[in-house]
Amino acid sequence: MVDDVDAHEGVDDVPAQEGVAEAFTDLAGWAADSSPLYERISRIVADDPDLLELAAAVPEDRSTANVFLAAVQCLLLRGTDHPLADYYPSVTETPREPDDALSDRLRDFCETYEDDLRPLLTTRRTQTNSVRRTAALYPAISHVARQVDGPLALVELGPSAGLNLLFDRYRYEFGDRTAGPADAPATVRTTVRGDEDPPLPDDPPAVHSRVGIDLNPMDVTDRDDADWLRALVWPEHDERRRTLEGAIETAQRDPPNLVTGDLLEDLPAVLADVPDDVPVCLFDTLVLYQVPEAVREQLDETVREFAARRPLHWLAGETVFGDQDGIRLEWTRAEDGTVRTDLLAAFEQHGDWVEWRPDDDAA
């Protein structure tokens, strides 16, 4: 957080390919504003039966289009010599604009390297580790630390490679406000929206311990895992790529502690390992959409039960605002014998901006 899926054959191909084609059409719409290359490739795949058959190798419980696009880019980033690379800003400094030749090059690439693509398609997931979300987490965890006045035990749900667990080792630039080590390998830059400045202390919160729980944690010391993290960044997203590289370097020096386990089943054991007098700061960002609603409700109940009997703060960045303008970062904790949840901040899903907007009782 792997069953292999055989390519469909015969008449059964039709409904399967229709679903895959829809996934690529949807992604083309999402990519229109930020990745002209992925928009064009997605539309090419959506109209090509052979490419759809290859993409259908991705297990149904995963993001088919994203996995396919990442698999292609992964091979190119590893140095695969093919004219398709000419279109990728992540590979060449002078990328070619998407044109009529792109479709033929994509088809040739997929046919030539099908044996290399299929293992990625059948085993990998969209475990994006969006490091720039720490632009929201750094202020939020700092806010929690002020409330408890002591070191925090950090627990991340669905951490992928755990790069956000290392939030206190990055440099931050919020306009003309800065924090964190000046020589940090990774610098997180963001735009501040709204009337309030997010907390950005020079000294990061004290950390007692840090651990993440993931069904399929990524290991940045493993070349294949690190390559896959790089491949998940869309080709035109240079700032995200630079930040990720710095975060990978940081994690390779001192890898975070990641537990292979189920968010619901294994969370109690992880929390039990934290001394009762050490406040827990549990956090997650855009992870829970991948689990069934019933599991989300059980997780919410479990966390609230723990919060009622021990110092625990939960920062959850999971819900999109009704106007689709950003993600809500909500803060759950016990106060005066009551477990309550308040809005603390909003952020763009990749950390492009953050807005500090705490409810009155959360300020």
N, C-alpha and C positions, 0 to 999 in steps of 0.2 A: 503494500500500500503505500503455476501459470499454465493456464491450460492452452495447449496448442490448438489452433483452429485450421482445419484443412480448407483448401480452396474449394468453393462451391462449383458444382458442375451441372450442365444441362439446364432444364427448365427452371430448376430451383434457383438458378443464378438471378433471375429477373427480380423477384422481390428483395433479395439480399442486396443486389446492386442499386436498387432504387433507394434503399436506406442509406447506403454509403454515399451515393451521389448527393443526397439531401444534406449529408454532413459536410461535404465539400462546398456545396452551394451556400450553406449557412456561414461557413468560415470565410468564404469569399466576401460576404457582406461585412463581417467583423473586421476583415483585414483591409478594407477599402481605404481607410484613412491613415493606416500606419505601416502597411506593407504592400506596395503595388506588386511586388514579385509574388507574394503568397496569394494575393487576390487572383492574379492571372493563372498561376499554377493550379489553384483550387478549381477554377472554372474549366481548365483543360482536363483535369482528372474527372470532374463531374460529367463530362461528355464523352469519355473514352472507356469503352467496355473492358479493354485489356488492363488499363490502369486501375479501374474499379475492382477488377478481380484480384489484382495484387493487393490493393488496399484492404480488401475484405479479409485478408489474413490477420488483421488486427482483431483480437478478441472483442466481442460485442460490448463488454462492460467497460471499454476504454474509449478515449477520444480518438476515433479513427483518423480523422483528418490531421490533427496535430501530431499524432504518432508517425503517420506517413511522411509528413513534411519534415519532421525532425530526423527521421531515418535517412532521408535523402541528404539533408544538410550534414548529418553526422559523417557520412562517407566523404563528402566533399571537404569538410574541415580536417579530415584525417589525411588529405592530400591526394584523393582519388583524381587521376588525370582524365578529365573529360570536358568538352566544350560547355557543358551545362554550368560549370563553375564560373564562367564569364559573367553570369547574371547576378552572382551573389556578392553583396557588399561585405559580407562576413569573410569572404575568401580573397577578393581582389580589391585593390584600392581604386580601380577604375571600372566599376561594374557597367555592364551593358544594360540598357533599358529593355524591359520585356517587349518582345516583338514577335512577328509571325514565326520566326525560327525556333522560338522557345519550345513549342509543343513537340516538334520533331526531336529536339535535343533531349527533352524530358523522357519521351518514349524510348529513345535509344539508350539513355542512361539506365532506366529501369529494366530494360531487357538485358543489357550487358551485365548489370550488377545485381540481378534478381537474387542470386544465391547469397549475396552479402546483405541484401535488404531484408529478406524474409526472417532471419533470426532476430533482427531488431523489431520488426513488425509484430512478431508473435510473443516476444518476451518483455518489451519495454512499455513504460507508462508515461503519461504526461506529468511527471513529478517535478514540475518547475519549482526552483528555489528562488523566488523573487526577493533578492536581498534588499532592494530599495523599499520594501515594505517596512523595514526597520526605521524609516523616516517617521512612521506613526508609532512604532513600538518603543523607540528610544524615549520619546516624551511620556508615553503612557506608563512604561515600567518605572521611569523616574518619578512620576506622580505617585504610583503605588508605593515606591520605596520611601517617599516622604511621609506617607501615612503610617508605615510600620516602624520607621526609624531603626532599620537594621538590615543585615544581609538577607537576600531573597534566594529561595530554592526555585530555580526556573524549570518548568516542565512544558515542553512544546508538544502539541498534538499534530501528527502528520508533518514532521519537520523535513521530509525528503533527505537532504544531506546535512541538515542541522545548521545551516549557515546563519540563520536568524538567531539561533541560540548564542551566537558570538557577537551580538549587536554592540556590546560595549568595547569591542576592539576595532571599530571602524571610525573613520573621520566623518563628521557631518557638516554640511553647508546648507543652512537655511537662509538664503539671501546673504546678508552681511553678517549673520550670526553663525558662529562655528563652535564645534565641540569635538572632543575625541583626540586621539594621538595625531600629531601633525605628520608623522611618518607612517601612518597606517597604510597598508597595501590597498585597502578599499576606501573610497570616498563616496558617501551617499549624499547626493544633491537633490534638493526638492524645492518646490515653490510653496510658500505659506499663503493660504487663503484665509479670508475672514478677518475679524477685528482683534482676535486674541493671539498672542505669541505662544506657541507650544513650549512647555518646559524644555530647556536645552542646557542642562547643567554642564559645566566644564568637566567635573568629575562624574563619571558614570555611576549608576547604582552599584552598591556592593553586592556581590554574588556569592552565596554559600555553596551552591552546586547547580549543575545544569544537566538535563537529560531530555531526550526526545523519544516519543513512541510512534512507530510507523510499521505498517505491515511489511513494507519493502524499503527499508532505509537505504540511502545511497552512501557510498564510501568514497570520499574525494581522494583518498590515497590510491584508489583503484583507477587505472587509466580509462577503462571502459565507462565507468560511472561518471568520471569527470568529463569525458568527451560527450556523454549523453546530456549532462547538464548544459554544456555549451551549445549543443545542437537544439535544445528547446528554446533558446533565445532567437526571436525572429531576425532575419538577416539584416534589416535596416536599423535595428535597435542598438546602436553603438554604445550609448551610455549604459544601458543594462549590461551589455557584454563586458565593458571595462570594469564595472562594479563587481560583476560575477567573478571575473578573473582574480581581482584582488581578494575577494572573499574566499575563493578556493585556495589561494596561496595562504591566507590566514588559517584556514581550517587544516591544511596539510601540515602546518607547523605543530598544531595541537588539536587533533580531531575531537569533535564533541562526542559525548557519550550517547549513543543511540541504541534503543531497545527495540528488537523485532517483536512486535506484538499488536494486539487488537486494542483500539482506543478505549473501548468500553470494558472489555474483560481484563485488561492488564493495567489500567490506570490505578485501581485501588492498591495493587502491590507496589507500584512506583511511588505513590503517595505515602505508603506505609514505611518506605525506606527513609523518608525525611523526618528528622527529629520533630516531636510535637511542638517544640517552642520556636521552630524556624518557620516563618511565613512562606507559603507557597505562592508563586506567581505562575499560574497556568495560562498559556496563550495559544492561539491558533488563528491563521489567516487564510480564508478561502480554501478550506479543507473539507468542511462538513457537508458541502453540497454533493460530495461524492458518496455519502452514506445515506441509507434509507431514513425517511422521516422518523420512523419508530425508534431507530437507533439514536438519532439526534435527541429525541425526547428523553430517552433513557439516560443518555450522557448528561443532559441538563439536570435531570433529577439526581444523578449520582454526584455531580459537582456541588449542587446545592446542599446535599446531605453532608458532604465533607466540609463545606464552608460554614455550616451551622455548628460544627463541633471542633474545628481547628482553624488557625489563621490561614485563610486561602483567598486569593484574589484571582479572578478569571477575566482575561482580556480576550474577547472574541471578535474578530473582524470577519464576519461571515455574511451579513445581510446587506443587500443593495438597498439604497434609499428608494422610496417610491417613485421619485422623478428620475431614477437611474443615474443620479449624479453622485457617484462615489459609494464607498463601502462604509457601513457603520462600524465603529470600534466601540464595543460595549464593555462595561466594567461591572462584574458581579462580585459581591462580597457581603459579609455579615456586618450589620450595624445595629446596635441596641437590641440584639436578639432576633433580628429580622434579616433574612437574605434578600437583597435587593439588586436590581440591575439598572444602570443608568448609561446614557450616551456619554462618551468621553471625547471622541474625535471622529472625523471622517477622513478618508484617504482615497486617492485614485488607486486602482488595483495593482499597478506596478510602482506606486510611490511617486508618481510625477508631481503630485501635490498633496498637502496635508492641511487640514483645517481643525484647529482646536476649538471644540464647541461643547464643553461639558454641560450637562444638566445642572440646574442650580444646586442640587444636593450632592453632585459629584465634584464640584469645584474645590 
